[in-house]
Amino acid sequence: MRKIVIAVMVASLAAAACTRQESPVRPPGSARKLATAPVERRMMAGRIEVEGIVVGRFEAVLSSRLAATVATIPAVPGTTVRAGTVR
């Protein structure tokens, strides 16, 4: 008996989920008014300044197998270094 009740509930939920709901129809003339401008060619400045954050393509995480004190840090984040420069 309990299995029949569960089966009927599942079937009714599935039927309710499969029914088609009509989307609300907008009345004629209710479209949004948008301001547009024609495309035009004009001279622009040769240099444009923008603000942002530059993130490196690669990042290296350094760690040691031994517990030790860091004596010096020859480079700080943002400093450009070449391979072999920092030892």
Sequence and secondary structure as in RCSB ss.txt:
>XXXX:A:sequence
MRKIVIAVMVASLAAAACTRQESPVRPPGSARKLATAPVERRMMAGRIEVEGIVVGRFEAVLSSRLAATVATIPA
VPGTTVRAGTVR
>XXXX:A:secstr
 HHHHHHHHHHHHHHHHTS        TT                S          S       SS         
 TT    TTT  
